[in-house]
Amino acid sequence: MNRTIREAAQVLGVRERELRAHLRDTKVLNRDGSLAAKHVGGGNLFMDPRSRWVEATKRYQHYAVLMVTEAGIAWLAQRLGVGITVTKDKDAAA
């Protein structure tokens, strides 16, 4: 399941602002918040292109959202020093 950066921050127990700052400091994100070129296609993070209709201009506005994959959650946790508990059976986790 892919998550937005906000949802990933909640799972990792950090603030979204702190997570974005860490990613910028470690050169994973560019200053504008887009994914750095060396991390494109790495399997941890990706930019999801989206669009919305703007009624005032009668046109679509296009933008991209930073998304984190499941592998990316583990990758970010390791980089942040956050521990993750791995369970073998999904039903036992509840």
C-alpha positions as CSV (number, residue, x, y, z in Angstrom):
1,M,0.0,0.0,0.0
2,N,1.5,3.3,-1.0
3,R,1.1,6.2,1.3
4,T,1.5,10.0,1.1
5,I,4.4,11.6,2.9
6,R,1.9,12.8,5.6
7,E,0.6,9.2,6.2
8,A,4.2,7.8,6.2
9,A,5.2,10.4,8.9
10,Q,2.2,9.3,11.0
11,V,3.2,5.6,10.7
12,L,6.8,6.5,11.6
13,G,5.7,8.6,14.6
14,V,7.3,11.9,13.4
15,R,5.9,15.1,12.1
16,E,5.6,15.6,8.4
17,R,7.6,18.8,8.6
18,E,10.5,17.0,10.3
19,L,10.4,14.1,7.8
20,R,10.5,16.5,4.9
21,A,13.3,18.5,6.5
22,H,15.3,15.3,7.0
23,L,14.8,14.2,3.4
24,R,15.9,17.6,2.2
25,D,19.0,17.6,4.4
26,T,20.0,14.1,3.1
27,K,19.4,15.2,-0.5
28,V,16.5,12.8,-1.1
29,L,14.2,15.8,-1.9
30,N,15.0,18.9,-3.9
31,R,14.4,22.3,-2.4
32,D,11.0,22.5,-4.1
33,G,9.9,19.2,-2.5
34,S,10.3,17.1,-5.6
35,L,12.2,13.8,-5.6
36,A,15.9,14.0,-6.4
37,A,16.9,12.4,-9.6
38,K,19.1,9.7,-8.1
39,H,16.1,8.4,-6.1
40,V,13.7,8.2,-9.0
41,G,13.0,4.5,-9.7
42,G,14.6,3.4,-6.5
43,G,11.4,1.7,-5.2
44,N,11.1,3.7,-2.0
45,L,9.6,7.0,-3.0
46,F,7.9,8.2,-6.2
47,M,6.0,11.3,-7.4
48,D,2.4,10.6,-8.3
49,P,1.1,13.0,-11.0
50,R,-2.4,14.3,-10.3
51,S,-4.8,17.0,-11.7
52,R,-7.8,18.8,-10.6
53,W,-10.4,21.0,-12.4
54,V,-10.2,24.7,-11.6
55,E,-13.7,26.2,-12.2
56,A,-12.5,29.8,-12.3
57,T,-10.1,29.2,-15.3
58,K,-12.0,26.2,-16.8
59,R,-8.8,24.2,-17.0
60,Y,-7.0,21.4,-15.2
61,Q,-4.2,22.2,-12.7
62,H,-1.5,19.5,-12.7
63,Y,0.6,18.7,-9.7
64,A,2.6,15.8,-8.2
65,V,2.3,14.2,-4.7
66,L,5.3,12.6,-3.0
67,M,4.4,8.9,-2.2
68,V,6.1,6.3,-0.1
69,T,6.0,2.6,-0.9
70,E,5.9,-0.2,1.8
71,A,9.6,-0.8,1.2
72,G,10.1,3.0,1.6
73,I,8.5,2.9,5.0
74,A,11.2,0.4,6.2
75,W,13.9,2.4,4.4
76,L,12.8,5.7,6.1
77,A,12.5,4.0,9.5
78,Q,16.1,2.7,9.2
79,R,17.3,6.2,8.1
80,L,15.5,7.8,11.0
81,G,16.4,5.2,13.6
82,V,12.8,4.2,14.2
83,G,12.2,0.6,15.2
84,I,9.7,-1.5,13.3
85,T,8.1,-4.7,14.7
86,V,7.7,-7.4,12.1
87,T,4.9,-10.0,12.6
88,K,4.6,-13.2,10.5
89,D,0.8,-13.5,10.8
90,K,-1.3,-10.6,9.9
91,D,-4.2,-11.7,12.1
92,A,-1.8,-12.0,15.2
93,A,-1.0,-8.3,14.8
94,A,-4.5,-7.3,15.8
